[in-house]
């Protein structure tokens, strides 16, 4: 059985001293495990797409240099 995991909020850690909210979600893939005729590379691509839909890529919250 395959279980995917997504983590949201980890880029907020860079905003110290604020306390970030991090969410971890475990879920089963929509199409389940490997489909007949699906190569390992295709399975990996499908699972990665589902994980990215759950927690899109977000840039770190550091911001640029401060100006006066």
Secondary structure, 3 states (H helix, E strand, C coil): CCCEEEEECHHHHHHCCCCCCCEEEEECCCCCCCCCCCCHHHHHHHHHHHHHHHCCCCCCCCCCCCCC
